[in-house]
Amino acid sequence: MLSAFCSVPVVVLLLIIRGTNGDPVTQTEGPVTLSEGASMILNCTYQSSSTTVSLFLFWYVQYLNKAPQLLLKSSTRRENQGFQANLVNSDSSFHLKKSSVQMSDMAMYYCAL
């Protein structure tokens, strides 16, 4: 059993990931360390030169020694394994949220357009 003082590191990619059309995506930088059971928000904002095309944003998760896996995408189910993300066009965001992080959430998280 884990003590109440144990922290769960949630590591976030440190660079900007660009979409295929060159539009930039910016996300939370640096490692994020949270206590088990704490809520989490990882920011993802985007800039798009397209005003008529529907945008599709993605969150990927990469666990230690594993390939990246699709976690969420803006066009379909917006909840998976307790993670949620909603595309908000008015502020160009697709933030990743989880109400209670667990040790099993320790990973790299990537936002992509």
Contacts in CASP RR format, 6 or more apart in sequence:
PFRMAT RR
TARGET T0000
AUTHOR 0000-0000-0000
METHOD contacts of the structure
MODEL  1
MLSAFCSVPVVVLLLIIRGTNGDPVTQTEGPVTLSEGASMILNCTYQSSS
TTVSLFLFWYVQYLNKAPQLLLKSSTRRENQGFQANLVNSDSSFHLKKSS
VQMSDMAMYYCAL
2 36 0 8 1.000
2 103 0 8 1.000
4 35 0 8 1.000
5 35 0 8 1.000
6 35 0 8 1.000
6 36 0 8 1.000
6 103 0 8 1.000
7 33 0 8 1.000
7 34 0 8 1.000
7 35 0 8 1.000
7 36 0 8 1.000
8 33 0 8 1.000
8 34 0 8 1.000
8 35 0 8 1.000
8 36 0 8 1.000
8 37 0 8 1.000
8 38 0 8 1.000
8 101 0 8 1.000
8 102 0 8 1.000
8 103 0 8 1.000
8 105 0 8 1.000
8 106 0 8 1.000
9 31 0 8 1.000
9 32 0 8 1.000
9 33 0 8 1.000
9 34 0 8 1.000
9 106 0 8 1.000
10 31 0 8 1.000
10 32 0 8 1.000
10 33 0 8 1.000
10 34 0 8 1.000
10 40 0 8 1.000
10 42 0 8 1.000
10 101 0 8 1.000
10 105 0 8 1.000
10 106 0 8 1.000
10 107 0 8 1.000
10 109 0 8 1.000
11 30 0 8 1.000
11 31 0 8 1.000
11 32 0 8 1.000
11 106 0 8 1.000
11 107 0 8 1.000
11 108 0 8 1.000
11 109 0 8 1.000
12 27 0 8 1.000
12 28 0 8 1.000
12 29 0 8 1.000
12 30 0 8 1.000
12 31 0 8 1.000
12 32 0 8 1.000
12 42 0 8 1.000
12 108 0 8 1.000
12 109 0 8 1.000
13 27 0 8 1.000
13 108 0 8 1.000
13 109 0 8 1.000
13 110 0 8 1.000
14 29 0 8 1.000
14 30 0 8 1.000
16 24 0 8 1.000
16 25 0 8 1.000
16 26 0 8 1.000
16 27 0 8 1.000
17 25 0 8 1.000
17 27 0 8 1.000
17 110 0 8 1.000
17 111 0 8 1.000
17 112 0 8 1.000
17 113 0 8 1.000
18 24 0 8 1.000
18 25 0 8 1.000
18 113 0 8 1.000
19 25 0 8 1.000
19 112 0 8 1.000
19 113 0 8 1.000
21 49 0 8 1.000
21 50 0 8 1.000
23 46 0 8 1.000
23 47 0 8 1.000
23 48 0 8 1.000
23 49 0 8 1.000
23 50 0 8 1.000
23 113 0 8 1.000
24 46 0 8 1.000
24 47 0 8 1.000
24 113 0 8 1.000
25 44 0 8 1.000
25 45 0 8 1.000
25 46 0 8 1.000
25 57 0 8 1.000
25 111 0 8 1.000
25 112 0 8 1.000
25 113 0 8 1.000
26 43 0 8 1.000
26 44 0 8 1.000
26 45 0 8 1.000
26 46 0 8 1.000
27 42 0 8 1.000
27 43 0 8 1.000
27 44 0 8 1.000
27 45 0 8 1.000
27 109 0 8 1.000
27 110 0 8 1.000
27 111 0 8 1.000
28 42 0 8 1.000
28 43 0 8 1.000
28 44 0 8 1.000
32 40 0 8 1.000
32 42 0 8 1.000
34 40 0 8 1.000
34 101 0 8 1.000
36 101 0 8 1.000
36 102 0 8 1.000
36 103 0 8 1.000
37 100 0 8 1.000
37 101 0 8 1.000
37 102 0 8 1.000
38 100 0 8 1.000
38 101 0 8 1.000
39 97 0 8 1.000
39 98 0 8 1.000
39 99 0 8 1.000
39 100 0 8 1.000
39 101 0 8 1.000
40 96 0 8 1.000
40 97 0 8 1.000
40 98 0 8 1.000
40 101 0 8 1.000
40 105 0 8 1.000
41 95 0 8 1.000
41 96 0 8 1.000
41 97 0 8 1.000
42 95 0 8 1.000
42 96 0 8 1.000
42 97 0 8 1.000
42 109 0 8 1.000
42 111 0 8 1.000
43 93 0 8 1.000
43 95 0 8 1.000
44 57 0 8 1.000
44 59 0 8 1.000
44 85 0 8 1.000
44 93 0 8 1.000
44 94 0 8 1.000
44 95 0 8 1.000
44 96 0 8 1.000
44 111 0 8 1.000
45 91 0 8 1.000
45 92 0 8 1.000
45 93 0 8 1.000
45 94 0 8 1.000
46 55 0 8 1.000
46 57 0 8 1.000
46 92 0 8 1.000
46 93 0 8 1.000
46 94 0 8 1.000
46 113 0 8 1.000
47 92 0 8 1.000
48 55 0 8 1.000
48 92 0 8 1.000
48 113 0 8 1.000
54 75 0 8 1.000
55 74 0 8 1.000
55 87 0 8 1.000
55 89 0 8 1.000
55 113 0 8 1.000
56 73 0 8 1.000
56 74 0 8 1.000
56 75 0 8 1.000
56 113 0 8 1.000
57 73 0 8 1.000
57 74 0 8 1.000
57 85 0 8 1.000
57 87 0 8 1.000
57 94 0 8 1.000
57 111 0 8 1.000
57 112 0 8 1.000
57 113 0 8 1.000
58 70 0 8 1.000
58 71 0 8 1.000
58 72 0 8 1.000
58 73 0 8 1.000
58 74 0 8 1.000
58 111 0 8 1.000
58 112 0 8 1.000
58 113 0 8 1.000
59 70 0 8 1.000
59 71 0 8 1.000
59 72 0 8 1.000
59 73 0 8 1.000
59 83 0 8 1.000
59 85 0 8 1.000
59 94 0 8 1.000
59 96 0 8 1.000
59 109 0 8 1.000
59 110 0 8 1.000
59 111 0 8 1.000
59 112 0 8 1.000
60 68 0 8 1.000
60 69 0 8 1.000
60 70 0 8 1.000
60 71 0 8 1.000
60 109 0 8 1.000
60 110 0 8 1.000
60 112 0 8 1.000
61 68 0 8 1.000
61 69 0 8 1.000
61 71 0 8 1.000
61 107 0 8 1.000
61 108 0 8 1.000
61 109 0 8 1.000
61 110 0 8 1.000
62 68 0 8 1.000
62 69 0 8 1.000
62 107 0 8 1.000
62 108 0 8 1.000
62 109 0 8 1.000
62 110 0 8 1.000
63 69 0 8 1.000
63 106 0 8 1.000
63 107 0 8 1.000
64 106 0 8 1.000
64 107 0 8 1.000
68 108 0 8 1.000
68 110 0 8 1.000
71 80 0 8 1.000
71 81 0 8 1.000
71 83 0 8 1.000
71 96 0 8 1.000
71 109 0 8 1.000
72 78 0 8 1.000
72 79 0 8 1.000
72 80 0 8 1.000
72 83 0 8 1.000
72 84 0 8 1.000
72 85 0 8 1.000
72 96 0 8 1.000
74 85 0 8 1.000
74 87 0 8 1.000
74 94 0 8 1.000
78 84 0 8 1.000
78 85 0 8 1.000
78 86 0 8 1.000
78 87 0 8 1.000
82 98 0 8 1.000
82 99 0 8 1.000
83 96 0 8 1.000
83 97 0 8 1.000
83 98 0 8 1.000
84 96 0 8 1.000
84 97 0 8 1.000
84 98 0 8 1.000
85 94 0 8 1.000
85 95 0 8 1.000
85 96 0 8 1.000
85 97 0 8 1.000
86 94 0 8 1.000
86 95 0 8 1.000
87 93 0 8 1.000
87 94 0 8 1.000
88 94 0 8 1.000
94 111 0 8 1.000
96 109 0 8 1.000
96 111 0 8 1.000
98 105 0 8 1.000
END
